[in-house]
Each structure stands twice: as structure tokens, then as C-alpha cells.
Amino acid sequence: MMKMESTKSIQRKPAKFGEPVVDPAAWLPADLAATDEWMHDWNATELRALQDMARTVRRRIGDDPNGLLALDKQAFDLGPCESVVRKAFTLLRDGPGLALLRGLPVQEMDPVDVAIIYWGIGRHLGQARSNNPGGDMLGHVTDLGKTQADPTSRGYQTREAMDYHCDQASIVGLICIRAACSGGLSKIASSVSVYNELLRRSPSSVEILSKPLCWTKHGEVDPGEPGFYESAVFSVLDDMLCTSFGPKHIYKGHDLPEAPDLTRQQRSAIGLAEDIAEELHYEMELLRGDMQFLNNYVVLHTRTAYQDWPEPERKRLLWRLWLSAPDLRPATAYVKQWDAGIVLGSTQERILL
């Protein structure tokens, strides 16, 4: 197993295929456990500033969160929290690729005010994108009674364990509105470290995963549009390693009749990358009010299976933001496919709470 310095002391070097990547985003779980630089607990002054900002915006949009869609980031005066959000972006771009902002008292707040604060922070990090064909700009990560065996379902609509993956945007944000009765833990792994370890164990697997694979669109297509698109798992763009990963997306893509079958070598390479991600993962519990932001180019994430509460009003619920941030890293084919979010001919952007 590789050894690693603190991410604070690592200076990024130009990435080259076939060589280990030196990057502050190449961390091991012990590195995250050894520092809290990627976490921030809101203090009383900051919470007051966020709530003041919510009241100011509320006077403009009233009780309809859809009013947020027309506001630019200047409408969200973060006050003393602006430096916190700037640091979060620096961590996403030049650090480990993650930031955790903790302690927003969502259980005591009106949902519209929570949405204003979360949206405003996201607006300072990037531009929101649609999460689904319905145009939801705050995706609801909750159990809809679906299973991942359904070729048109997505993992976030189930309570099953998910595979390690990265989402179809520069940044993914999650805020915990309600936690599960048990389970549902967040697991993350550095895709840079996964690449380095995969290169050490199986250079041929790195080569295989640097070639295009077929990814399903989950049936979210306009008439006549192909059901899959192509992207490599590992790409080096502008001297930086940029990762796209989603085994179930790939398996479902290659299961489509118009796509070629996966080879045994391709399946083996994907499986080994998954195994390494599990070996190198860091686990955390997202509590109510926690906001987790991840750089999808350098961090893989998943979540464990969970048991929900019997009462519908207590069901696990996270709001998801997909944010486009061109300054983060060059866009992979995977992210370019969804540059505007998931948008079909009938899609209309909306915010439902």
C-alpha cells in the first residue's frame, strides 16, 4: 500500500499516464482523519449572518423557492461566511476535493430559508444544474421504493447500498434535511489515490480504463436519441488527472442492445478499481444540517444501505445540488455530456421542497 504526505504539503505536478500522480487530492483515509481542515462548524455569528441573508432574500422571493432561479450570486450576501465558502472552494479545487460545512439548525428553520442558504452557498461555488428530466434543481435523495435492478432507476431513489461513483457535474453538494433511522453513511475515496494504487497493482487496468466506455442515460432521452454516451474512466486533461466513475452506469450502458458487450478484461479492471476504492475509503455520518461538497473529478462517493423511519414525515431526505464550476478542472466527456444538467425537450427548471 502506498504512503502519502499530508495534503497540505503536496504540490501538484503535471500528470502523465503510466506514472503515479502527485496531487493534493491524492489522500488516504488516515490523512482526512488526521486533520479537520476540510470541515467547518458554523459559529453563532456566522449562523446569524446566514439567517439574515435568508430573511433578505425571502423579502424578494416570498414563499416560492422558484424565485431563487432568477437570482445571481450577488443576491446572496454571505457576510462573514463568504471567507468560509471561499476556503471551501479552494479545498475543492486545490486541496483534498471535499468540504464539510456543519451545524445549520434545519430542524428549527422554515424549509424555504434552508433552501435559500443552501442555494446561496452553492451559487458562490458554481452554477446549479438540473438533476433530472423534471428540471429539479434541488434533487431529492430519498427512497422512492425503487431498486437498482430497474434499468431506468437511479441509486439515490432507493435505500440500497450504492457503488462508488462520481456525479455528472463539477461539484456535487448534499445537505442532510433528515437522517435515516440507521445506516446511510457517506463513504468517499480519492480517485487520484485509486488511480495510483490501480497503476501499482495492474497497469493494464489503467490503460483499459483510459479508453471510452458506454454509459447509460437511464432512459432519460428524447425520441431518437441514443441510450448511452461514451467516456473514459481516467483522463489526463491540461496535465491533471480527471476521473469519471460509475460501474452500474457502465454496466447498464453496455447492456443496451446498441452497445458492445463489456470484455472480461474491462469488467475485471472496473471491479479492481471498486475494490481499491473500498480499501481506501473514508466514512462519515451526515447529520441534520450538514452540507457536504465534493469535487467529482477527484473524489468518488457512495453510501451504505439504510433503514428508514416508518413515519413518512421522518423519512431520510437529502437535497442535492449539481454545480458547474469550469475553474475546477477541465471537463471530462462524462461531465460535458451533462454540461447543462439533465435537460430534455420538455424540461423546465424548478425547485420543489
C-alpha positions as CSV (number, residue, x, y, z in Angstrom):
1,M,0.0,0.0,0.0
2,M,1.3,3.5,-0.9
3,K,2.3,6.0,1.7
4,M,1.3,9.6,1.5
5,E,2.2,13.0,2.9
6,S,-0.3,15.4,4.4
7,T,-2.3,17.1,1.6
8,K,-1.1,20.4,3.0
9,S,2.5,19.7,1.9
10,I,1.8,18.3,-1.5
11,Q,2.3,20.5,-4.6
12,R,0.5,19.3,-7.7
13,K,2.8,18.1,-10.5
14,P,1.8,17.6,-14.2
15,A,0.1,14.3,-14.5
16,K,1.2,11.7,-17.1
17,F,-0.4,8.4,-17.9
18,G,1.6,5.5,-16.7
19,E,3.1,7.4,-13.9
20,P,1.9,7.9,-10.3
21,V,0.0,11.2,-9.9
22,V,1.3,13.8,-7.4
23,D,-1.7,15.9,-6.3
24,P,-3.1,17.3,-3.1
25,A,-6.3,15.4,-4.0
26,A,-4.3,12.1,-3.6
27,W,-5.2,11.4,0.1
28,L,-5.7,8.3,2.2
29,P,-8.3,7.9,4.9
30,A,-5.7,8.4,7.6
31,D,-4.9,11.8,6.0
32,L,-8.5,13.0,6.4
33,A,-8.8,11.6,9.9
34,A,-5.6,13.5,11.0
35,T,-6.9,16.9,10.2
36,D,-10.1,18.9,10.3
37,E,-9.0,21.5,7.7
38,W,-11.8,20.2,5.4
39,M,-14.5,20.7,8.0
40,H,-16.1,23.9,9.3
41,D,-18.6,24.2,12.1
42,W,-20.7,27.4,11.8
43,N,-20.4,29.6,14.8
44,A,-23.1,31.8,16.3
45,T,-22.1,34.9,14.4
46,E,-22.0,33.0,11.1
47,L,-25.4,31.4,11.7
48,R,-26.9,34.8,12.4
49,A,-25.4,36.1,9.1
50,L,-26.8,33.2,7.1
51,Q,-30.3,33.7,8.7
52,D,-30.1,37.4,8.0
53,M,-29.3,36.7,4.4
54,A,-32.2,34.3,4.2
55,R,-34.6,37.0,5.5
56,T,-33.3,39.5,3.0
57,V,-33.7,37.1,0.0
58,R,-37.1,36.0,1.4
59,R,-38.3,39.5,1.0
60,R,-37.6,39.2,-2.7
61,I,-39.0,35.8,-3.4
62,G,-41.7,35.3,-0.7
63,D,-42.6,31.7,-0.1
64,D,-41.8,30.4,-3.5
65,P,-38.3,28.9,-3.7
66,N,-38.5,29.0,-7.5
67,G,-37.7,32.7,-7.2
68,L,-34.1,31.6,-6.5
69,L,-33.7,30.6,-10.1
70,A,-33.6,34.2,-11.2
71,L,-31.0,35.4,-8.7
72,D,-27.3,35.7,-9.3
73,K,-24.7,35.2,-6.6
74,Q,-24.6,38.9,-5.7
75,A,-28.1,38.5,-4.3
76,F,-26.7,36.2,-1.6
77,D,-24.7,38.4,0.8
78,L,-22.8,35.8,2.9
79,G,-21.2,38.4,5.1
80,P,-18.6,36.7,7.4
81,C,-19.4,33.4,5.8
82,E,-18.0,34.5,2.5
83,S,-14.5,33.6,3.6
84,V,-15.7,30.2,4.7
85,V,-17.2,29.5,1.3
86,R,-14.1,30.8,-0.5
87,K,-12.0,28.4,1.6
88,A,-14.4,25.6,0.7
89,F,-13.9,26.3,-3.0
90,T,-10.1,26.3,-2.5
91,L,-10.3,22.9,-0.8
92,L,-12.4,21.6,-3.7
93,R,-10.0,22.9,-6.3
94,D,-6.6,22.8,-4.7
95,G,-6.9,20.5,-1.7
96,P,-8.5,17.1,-1.0
97,G,-11.5,17.8,-3.2
98,L,-14.1,18.0,-0.4
99,A,-15.5,20.4,2.2
100,L,-18.0,19.8,5.0
101,L,-20.0,22.7,6.5
102,R,-21.7,21.6,9.6
103,G,-24.3,22.8,12.1
104,L,-27.1,24.6,10.2
105,P,-30.2,24.1,12.5
106,V,-32.5,22.9,9.8
107,Q,-34.9,21.3,12.3
108,E,-35.7,24.8,13.7
109,M,-36.0,26.5,10.3
110,D,-38.5,27.1,7.6
111,P,-37.7,24.9,4.6
112,V,-37.6,27.9,2.3
113,D,-35.0,29.6,4.5
114,V,-32.9,26.4,4.5
115,A,-33.2,26.3,0.7
116,I,-32.1,30.0,0.4
117,I,-29.0,29.4,2.5
118,Y,-28.0,26.2,0.8
119,W,-28.7,27.6,-2.7
120,G,-26.8,30.8,-1.9
121,I,-23.7,28.9,-0.7
122,G,-23.9,26.7,-3.8
123,R,-24.3,29.8,-6.0
124,H,-21.0,31.1,-4.7
125,L,-19.4,27.8,-5.6
126,G,-20.8,27.3,-9.1
127,Q,-23.9,27.4,-11.3
128,A,-26.7,25.0,-10.4
129,R,-27.8,22.4,-13.0
130,S,-30.9,20.2,-13.4
131,N,-30.8,16.9,-11.5
132,N,-33.4,15.0,-13.7
133,P,-35.7,15.4,-16.7
134,G,-38.3,17.1,-14.5
135,G,-35.9,20.0,-14.0
136,D,-35.4,19.6,-10.3
137,M,-32.5,21.9,-9.3
138,L,-32.5,20.6,-5.7
139,G,-32.6,16.8,-6.2
140,H,-34.4,14.9,-3.5
141,V,-32.2,12.0,-2.4
142,T,-34.8,9.8,-0.7
143,D,-36.3,6.3,-1.1
144,L,-39.0,6.2,-3.8
145,G,-39.4,2.4,-3.4
146,K,-37.3,1.7,-6.5
147,T,-34.5,-0.8,-6.9
148,Q,-31.2,-0.5,-8.7
149,A,-32.2,-3.6,-10.8
150,D,-34.6,-1.3,-12.7
151,P,-32.6,0.0,-15.7
152,T,-34.3,3.4,-15.5
153,S,-33.8,3.9,-11.8
154,R,-31.0,5.8,-10.1
155,G,-29.4,4.7,-6.9
156,Y,-30.4,7.8,-5.0
157,Q,-34.1,6.8,-5.4
158,T,-33.5,3.6,-3.4
159,R,-32.3,2.8,0.1
160,E,-29.9,0.2,-1.2
161,A,-26.1,0.4,-0.9
162,M,-24.7,2.2,-3.9
163,D,-21.4,1.7,-5.8
164,Y,-18.5,4.2,-5.8
165,H,-19.2,6.8,-8.4
166,C,-18.9,10.5,-9.2
167,D,-21.8,12.6,-10.3
168,Q,-22.4,14.3,-13.6
169,A,-21.2,17.8,-12.6
170,S,-18.1,19.6,-11.5
171,I,-19.3,19.7,-7.8
172,V,-22.0,17.7,-6.0
173,G,-23.5,19.1,-2.9
174,L,-25.6,17.3,-0.3
175,I,-27.4,18.8,2.7
176,C,-29.0,16.5,5.2
177,I,-32.5,17.5,5.9
178,R,-33.5,14.3,7.7
179,A,-31.2,11.4,8.6
180,A,-32.2,7.7,8.3
181,C,-33.2,5.6,11.3
182,S,-30.0,3.7,10.8
183,G,-27.3,3.4,8.1
184,G,-27.0,5.7,5.1
185,L,-23.4,6.5,6.0
186,S,-21.4,8.6,3.5
187,K,-18.2,6.9,2.1
188,I,-15.7,8.8,0.0
189,A,-12.4,7.8,-1.7
190,S,-9.8,9.8,-3.5
191,S,-10.0,8.8,-7.2
192,V,-6.4,10.0,-7.6
193,S,-5.3,7.6,-4.9
194,V,-7.4,4.8,-6.5
195,Y,-5.7,5.5,-9.8
196,N,-2.2,5.4,-8.2
197,E,-2.9,2.1,-6.4
198,L,-4.5,0.6,-9.5
199,L,-1.4,1.6,-11.5
200,R,0.8,-0.1,-9.0
201,R,-1.2,-3.3,-9.0
202,S,-2.4,-3.5,-12.6
203,P,-1.0,-1.0,-15.2
204,S,-3.1,-2.8,-17.8
205,S,-6.3,-1.9,-15.9
206,V,-5.3,1.8,-16.0
207,E,-4.8,1.5,-19.7
208,I,-8.2,-0.2,-20.2
209,L,-10.0,2.4,-18.2
210,S,-8.4,5.2,-20.1
211,K,-10.4,4.1,-23.2
212,P,-14.0,5.1,-23.8
213,L,-16.8,3.0,-22.2
214,C,-20.5,3.2,-22.8
215,W,-22.6,4.9,-20.0
216,T,-26.3,4.6,-19.7
217,K,-28.6,7.7,-19.8
218,H,-31.1,5.8,-17.6
219,G,-33.8,6.2,-20.3
220,E,-33.6,10.0,-19.8
221,V,-33.5,10.7,-23.6
222,D,-35.5,12.5,-26.2
223,P,-37.1,10.4,-29.0
224,G,-34.4,9.0,-31.4
225,E,-31.5,9.9,-29.1
226,P,-29.0,7.1,-28.3
227,G,-29.5,5.5,-24.9
228,F,-25.8,5.8,-24.0
229,Y,-22.8,8.1,-24.4
230,E,-19.1,7.4,-24.2
231,S,-16.4,8.4,-21.7
232,A,-13.2,7.0,-20.3
233,V,-12.9,6.5,-16.5
234,F,-9.4,8.1,-16.3
235,S,-8.5,11.2,-18.4
236,V,-5.5,13.5,-18.3
237,L,-6.6,17.0,-19.3
238,D,-4.4,20.1,-19.0
239,D,-1.8,18.0,-17.1
240,M,-4.4,17.0,-14.4
241,L,-6.0,13.6,-13.7
242,C,-9.8,13.8,-14.1
243,T,-11.9,10.8,-13.2
244,S,-15.4,9.6,-14.2
245,F,-16.6,6.5,-12.5
246,G,-19.9,4.7,-12.1
247,P,-19.9,0.9,-12.5
248,K,-23.7,0.5,-12.6
249,H,-23.9,3.3,-15.2
250,I,-21.3,1.5,-17.3
251,Y,-22.8,-2.0,-16.9
252,K,-26.3,-0.7,-17.8
253,G,-24.8,1.2,-20.8
254,H,-23.2,-1.9,-22.2
255,D,-26.3,-3.9,-21.6
256,L,-28.2,-1.8,-24.1
257,P,-28.8,-3.6,-27.4
258,E,-27.0,-1.0,-29.5
259,A,-23.8,-1.0,-27.3
260,P,-21.0,-3.6,-27.4
261,D,-20.6,-6.1,-24.7
262,L,-18.1,-5.4,-21.9
263,T,-15.0,-7.6,-22.2
264,R,-13.8,-9.8,-19.3
265,Q,-10.8,-7.5,-19.0
266,Q,-12.9,-4.4,-18.8
267,R,-15.1,-5.9,-16.1
268,S,-12.0,-7.0,-14.2
269,A,-10.5,-3.5,-14.4
270,I,-13.7,-1.9,-13.1
271,G,-14.0,-4.4,-10.3
272,L,-10.5,-3.9,-9.2
273,A,-10.9,-0.1,-9.1
274,E,-14.1,-0.6,-7.0
275,D,-12.2,-2.9,-4.6
276,I,-9.4,-0.3,-4.2
277,A,-11.9,2.5,-3.6
278,E,-13.4,0.4,-0.8
279,E,-10.0,-0.2,0.7
280,L,-9.1,3.5,0.6
281,H,-12.4,4.9,1.7
282,Y,-13.2,7.4,4.5
283,E,-16.6,7.1,6.2
284,M,-18.7,9.8,7.8
285,E,-22.2,10.3,9.1
286,L,-24.0,13.3,7.7
287,L,-26.1,14.8,10.5
288,R,-29.1,17.2,10.0
289,G,-27.9,20.5,8.6
290,D,-24.5,19.2,7.4
291,M,-23.5,20.3,3.9
292,Q,-21.0,18.1,2.0
293,F,-19.4,19.4,-1.2
294,L,-17.3,17.1,-3.4
295,N,-15.1,17.7,-6.5
296,N,-16.4,14.9,-8.8
297,Y,-13.1,14.9,-10.8
298,V,-11.1,13.7,-7.8
299,V,-13.5,12.2,-5.2
300,L,-15.6,9.1,-5.5
301,H,-18.6,8.7,-3.2
302,T,-21.2,6.2,-2.2
303,R,-23.5,5.5,0.7
304,T,-24.4,2.4,2.8
305,A,-27.8,0.9,2.7
306,Y,-30.2,2.3,5.3
307,Q,-33.3,1.6,7.3
308,D,-35.9,4.3,7.1
309,W,-38.3,5.6,9.7
310,P,-41.9,4.2,9.4
311,E,-43.4,7.7,9.5
312,P,-43.4,9.4,6.1
313,E,-42.6,12.8,7.6
314,R,-39.4,11.4,9.2
315,K,-38.0,9.6,6.0
316,R,-34.4,10.2,5.2
317,L,-34.1,13.2,2.9
318,L,-31.1,15.0,1.4
319,W,-31.2,17.8,-1.1
320,R,-28.6,17.5,-3.9
321,L,-27.0,20.3,-5.8
322,W,-25.2,19.8,-9.1
323,L,-22.9,22.7,-9.7
324,S,-21.0,23.6,-12.8
325,A,-17.6,25.2,-11.9
326,P,-15.4,25.5,-15.0
327,D,-12.4,26.7,-13.0
328,L,-12.3,23.5,-11.0
329,R,-10.7,21.1,-13.6
330,P,-11.1,20.5,-17.3
331,A,-14.4,18.8,-18.0
332,T,-14.4,15.1,-18.9
333,A,-16.6,13.7,-21.6
334,Y,-18.8,12.4,-18.8
335,V,-19.3,15.9,-17.4
336,K,-19.6,17.5,-20.8
337,Q,-22.5,15.2,-21.6
338,W,-24.4,16.8,-18.8
339,D,-23.0,20.3,-19.1
340,A,-26.4,21.9,-18.8
341,G,-27.6,19.2,-16.4
342,I,-30.2,16.6,-17.4
343,V,-32.2,18.5,-19.9
344,L,-34.7,17.1,-22.4
345,G,-37.0,18.9,-24.7
346,S,-39.7,19.1,-22.0
347,T,-37.5,20.0,-19.1
348,Q,-38.4,23.2,-17.1
349,E,-36.2,24.2,-14.2
350,R,-37.9,24.2,-10.9
351,I,-37.2,24.0,-7.1
352,L,-39.5,21.7,-5.1
353,L,-39.1,21.4,-1.3
